[in-house]
């Protein structure tokens, strides 16, 4: 009787696993299909894409959209600027976030609850765009790389996650033991805390890098020099230009030219998405565990 129950349970487990894998596979296909559609649309004949013939396989293979983008020197300059902004944002943002998060996690910090309340308050209420613009202007950071990097250097959410990590991972007894051995607070932070904090440092660096890479609004507001534009703003400018462009012949709009430009506009649109997403798509499979770890760290304790 026991053996029969064991066999029945095993069959039920296999059936359960079969349905689980089936449902997960369907969800995976639903999530991946939009990205796959964008990829095949970017290398297909724009007429076939517009006609809805590109569904599962590319039709009329072409790389014209990528050729148009990669021949544009502004795109390469945008890549360089975005990489510079990412490096500066990670260096400044992670340094400030880790230092402030550790300080706010220590019970001996006088007024830490007030500081934490003020930081959380900014997540719900802010001064708005006009005060921010006037502040950047008065600090003489307009049309400089610092107008893009400094305002977003510290995120309240990242700071809360970092403080939570230190509260749950660095016990007070460790600091007390270090002080008994004659270790100062500064040396304790650099010699003991930082080596033990590599997981949260990696998480914050990743969050900051992805956020800065996808950012375009601060550059749109604070930058006037196109030589400083990040990649996202360059791609936006190309997309807007391709949408608005129209060639006028003998005082009238040539319908053939408009049709051709409309085709290229669709092709460029899909190519833009792939070009701007390539770095994240390449890095994400290798860094996925840090995203998960960051979410778990923030969910342990408020």
C-alpha positions as CSV (number, residue, x, y, z in Angstrom):
1,X,0.0,0.0,0.0
2,X,2.8,2.3,0.9
3,X,4.6,1.6,-2.5
4,X,1.4,2.4,-4.4
5,X,1.0,5.7,-2.5
6,X,4.6,6.5,-3.3
7,X,4.1,5.8,-7.0
8,X,0.9,7.9,-7.1
9,X,2.7,10.8,-5.4
10,X,5.5,10.6,-7.8
11,X,3.2,10.7,-10.8
12,X,1.4,13.7,-9.2
13,X,4.7,15.5,-8.7
14,X,5.7,14.9,-12.3
15,X,2.3,16.2,-13.5
16,X,2.7,19.2,-11.3
17,X,6.2,19.9,-12.7
18,X,4.9,19.4,-16.2
19,X,2.2,22.1,-15.8
20,X,4.6,24.4,-14.0
21,X,7.2,24.2,-16.8
22,X,4.4,24.6,-19.4
23,X,3.1,27.8,-17.7
24,X,6.6,29.3,-17.2
25,X,7.5,28.5,-20.8
26,X,4.3,30.4,-22.0
27,X,5.1,33.4,-19.8
28,X,8.7,33.4,-21.0
29,X,7.6,33.4,-24.7
30,X,5.1,36.2,-24.0
31,X,7.8,38.3,-22.3
32,X,10.5,37.6,-25.0
33,X,8.4,37.9,-28.1
34,X,8.2,41.8,-28.1
35,X,12.0,42.0,-28.0
36,X,12.3,39.3,-30.7
37,X,9.8,41.2,-32.8
38,X,11.8,44.4,-32.5
39,X,15.0,42.6,-33.5
40,X,13.6,40.9,-36.6
41,X,11.7,44.2,-37.6
42,X,15.0,46.1,-37.5
43,X,16.5,43.8,-40.1
44,X,13.4,43.4,-42.3
45,X,12.1,45.3,-45.3
46,X,10.1,48.2,-43.9
47,X,7.3,47.6,-46.4
48,X,6.9,44.1,-45.0
49,X,6.9,45.4,-41.4
50,X,4.3,48.1,-42.2
51,X,2.2,45.5,-43.9
52,X,2.3,43.2,-40.9
53,X,4.0,40.4,-42.6
54,X,6.9,40.2,-40.1
55,X,5.6,38.0,-37.3
56,X,8.0,35.2,-36.6
57,X,10.8,35.5,-39.2
58,X,12.5,38.5,-40.9
59,X,11.3,39.4,-44.4
60,X,13.6,41.1,-47.0
61,X,16.8,41.1,-44.9
62,X,18.4,44.6,-44.7
63,X,20.7,46.5,-42.4
64,X,19.9,49.9,-43.8
65,X,18.6,51.1,-40.5
66,X,21.8,50.2,-38.7
67,X,23.9,51.7,-41.5
68,X,22.0,55.0,-41.2
69,X,22.6,55.1,-37.5
70,X,26.2,54.0,-37.4
71,X,27.2,56.4,-40.2
72,X,26.1,59.2,-37.9
73,X,29.0,60.5,-35.9
74,X,26.6,61.9,-33.3
75,X,25.7,58.3,-32.3
76,X,29.3,57.4,-31.5
77,X,29.8,60.7,-29.6
78,X,26.6,59.9,-27.7
79,X,28.0,56.5,-26.8
80,X,31.2,58.1,-25.5
81,X,29.3,60.7,-23.5
82,X,26.9,58.1,-22.0
83,X,29.8,55.9,-20.9
84,X,31.5,58.9,-19.3
85,X,28.3,59.8,-17.4
86,X,27.8,56.2,-16.3
87,X,31.4,56.0,-14.9
88,X,31.2,59.3,-13.1
89,X,27.7,58.5,-11.7
90,X,28.8,55.1,-10.4
91,X,32.0,56.5,-8.8
92,X,30.3,59.5,-7.2
93,X,26.9,57.9,-6.5
94,X,28.2,54.7,-5.0
95,X,30.7,56.5,-2.8
96,X,28.1,58.8,-1.4
97,X,25.4,56.1,-1.0
98,X,27.7,53.6,0.8
99,X,29.1,56.3,3.2
100,X,25.7,57.8,4.0
101,X,24.0,54.4,4.3
102,X,26.6,53.2,6.8
103,X,26.4,56.4,8.9
104,X,22.6,56.2,9.0
105,X,22.8,52.5,10.1
106,X,24.8,53.3,13.2
107,X,22.8,53.8,16.4
108,X,25.4,56.2,17.8
109,X,24.6,58.8,15.1
110,X,22.7,61.6,16.7
111,X,19.6,62.6,14.9
112,X,19.7,59.7,12.4
113,X,15.9,59.2,12.6
114,X,15.4,62.9,11.6
115,X,17.9,62.6,8.7
116,X,16.2,59.4,7.6
117,X,12.8,61.1,7.7
118,X,14.1,64.0,5.6
119,X,15.5,61.6,3.0
120,X,12.3,59.5,2.8
121,X,10.2,62.7,2.6
122,X,11.9,63.6,-0.7
123,X,10.6,60.4,-2.2
124,X,7.0,61.7,-1.9
125,X,7.5,65.5,-2.1
126,X,10.1,67.5,-4.1
127,X,10.7,71.1,-5.1
128,X,9.8,70.4,-8.7
129,X,11.4,71.2,-12.0
130,X,11.6,75.0,-11.8
131,X,13.4,75.2,-8.4
132,X,15.8,72.4,-9.5
133,X,16.5,74.3,-12.8
134,X,17.1,77.6,-10.8
135,X,19.4,75.7,-8.4
136,X,21.5,74.2,-11.2
137,X,21.7,77.6,-12.9
138,X,22.8,79.4,-9.7
139,X,25.5,76.7,-9.1
140,X,26.8,77.5,-12.6
141,X,26.4,73.9,-13.7
142,X,24.2,74.6,-16.7
143,X,25.5,73.0,-19.9
144,X,28.2,71.0,-18.1
145,X,28.5,67.2,-17.5
146,X,28.0,67.9,-13.7
147,X,24.4,69.0,-14.4
148,X,23.7,65.4,-15.5
149,X,25.8,63.6,-12.9
150,X,25.4,65.5,-9.6
151,X,21.6,65.9,-9.2
152,X,21.0,62.2,-9.6
153,X,24.1,61.1,-7.6
154,X,22.1,59.9,-4.6
155,X,18.8,58.0,-4.7
156,X,16.6,57.9,-1.6
157,X,15.6,54.3,-2.5
158,X,19.2,53.2,-2.9
159,X,20.1,54.8,0.4
160,X,17.4,53.0,2.2
161,X,18.5,49.7,0.7
162,X,22.1,50.3,1.7
163,X,21.2,51.3,5.2
164,X,19.1,48.1,5.5
165,X,22.1,46.0,4.4
166,X,24.4,47.5,7.0
167,X,21.9,47.1,9.7
168,X,21.4,43.5,9.0
169,X,24.9,42.5,7.9
170,X,27.3,44.5,10.1
171,X,26.6,43.8,13.8
172,X,27.5,46.4,16.4
173,X,29.5,43.8,18.2
174,X,32.0,43.8,15.3
175,X,32.7,47.5,15.8
176,X,33.0,47.1,19.6
177,X,35.5,44.3,19.1
178,X,37.5,46.4,16.7
179,X,37.6,49.4,19.1
180,X,38.9,47.1,21.8
181,X,41.8,46.3,19.5
182,X,42.4,50.0,19.0
183,X,40.7,50.4,15.6
184,X,39.3,53.8,14.9
185,X,35.9,54.3,13.3
186,X,37.4,55.4,10.0
187,X,39.8,52.5,9.8
188,X,36.9,50.1,10.7
189,X,34.9,51.5,7.8
190,X,37.6,51.1,5.2
191,X,39.4,48.0,6.5
192,X,36.4,45.9,7.7
193,X,33.1,47.3,6.5
194,X,33.9,47.9,2.8
195,X,35.4,44.4,2.2
196,X,32.3,42.9,3.7
197,X,30.0,45.1,1.6
198,X,31.0,44.0,-1.9
199,X,27.5,42.6,-2.6
200,X,25.7,45.9,-1.8
201,X,28.4,47.9,-3.6
202,X,27.9,45.7,-6.7
203,X,24.1,46.2,-6.5
204,X,24.3,50.0,-6.1
205,X,26.9,50.2,-9.0
206,X,24.5,48.2,-11.2
207,X,21.4,50.2,-10.3
208,X,23.2,53.5,-10.8
209,X,24.8,52.4,-14.1
210,X,21.5,51.2,-15.6
211,X,19.6,54.2,-14.4
212,X,22.1,56.6,-15.8
213,X,22.4,54.8,-19.1
214,X,18.6,55.0,-19.7
215,X,18.4,58.6,-18.5
216,X,17.8,61.5,-20.9
217,X,15.6,64.0,-19.2
218,X,18.3,65.9,-17.2
219,X,20.4,66.2,-20.3
220,X,17.3,67.5,-22.2
221,X,16.7,70.2,-19.6
222,X,20.2,71.3,-18.6
223,X,22.3,70.8,-21.7
224,X,22.4,73.0,-24.8
225,X,25.6,71.9,-26.3
226,X,25.0,68.9,-28.6
227,X,28.6,67.8,-28.1
228,X,27.6,66.9,-24.5
229,X,24.4,65.0,-25.4
230,X,24.2,61.4,-24.1
231,X,23.3,58.5,-26.4
232,X,19.6,58.5,-25.4
233,X,19.2,62.2,-26.3
234,X,21.0,61.7,-29.6
235,X,18.8,58.8,-30.6
236,X,15.7,60.8,-29.6
237,X,16.9,63.7,-31.9
238,X,17.4,61.3,-34.8
239,X,13.9,59.8,-34.3
240,X,12.3,63.2,-34.1
241,X,14.2,64.4,-37.2
242,X,13.2,61.3,-39.2
243,X,9.6,61.8,-38.2
244,X,9.4,65.4,-39.1
245,X,11.5,65.3,-42.3
246,X,9.8,66.0,-45.6
247,X,11.3,66.9,-48.9
248,X,9.6,69.6,-50.9
249,X,10.0,69.6,-54.7
250,X,8.9,72.6,-56.9
251,X,6.8,74.0,-54.0
252,X,4.9,70.7,-53.5
253,X,5.5,67.6,-51.3
254,X,6.7,64.6,-53.3
255,X,4.5,61.6,-52.2
256,X,7.1,59.1,-53.2
257,X,9.8,60.8,-51.1
258,X,7.4,61.0,-48.2
259,X,6.6,57.2,-48.5
260,X,10.3,56.4,-48.6
261,X,11.1,58.5,-45.6
262,X,8.2,56.9,-43.7
263,X,9.6,53.5,-44.4
264,X,13.1,54.5,-43.2
265,X,11.5,56.1,-40.1
266,X,10.0,52.8,-39.1
267,X,13.3,51.0,-39.8
268,X,15.3,53.5,-37.8
269,X,12.8,53.4,-34.9
270,X,13.4,49.6,-34.4
271,X,17.2,50.0,-35.0
272,X,17.3,52.8,-32.3
273,X,15.8,50.5,-29.7
274,X,18.4,47.8,-30.4
275,X,21.4,50.1,-30.5
276,X,20.5,51.8,-27.2
277,X,19.7,48.5,-25.5
278,X,22.8,46.5,-26.6
279,X,25.0,47.3,-23.5
280,X,22.3,46.4,-21.0
281,X,21.2,43.3,-23.0
282,X,24.9,42.0,-23.0
283,X,25.5,42.7,-19.3
284,X,22.2,41.7,-17.8
285,X,22.5,37.9,-18.1
286,X,25.8,38.1,-16.2
287,X,24.6,40.6,-13.6
288,X,21.0,39.3,-13.1
289,X,21.8,37.8,-9.6
290,X,22.8,41.3,-8.4
291,X,19.3,42.7,-9.4
292,X,17.7,39.9,-7.4
293,X,20.0,40.4,-4.5
294,X,19.3,44.1,-4.4
295,X,15.5,43.4,-4.2
296,X,16.0,40.9,-1.4
297,X,18.3,43.2,0.6
298,X,15.6,45.9,0.4
299,X,12.9,43.6,1.5
300,X,14.5,42.3,4.7
301,X,14.0,45.3,6.9
302,X,12.7,48.9,6.4
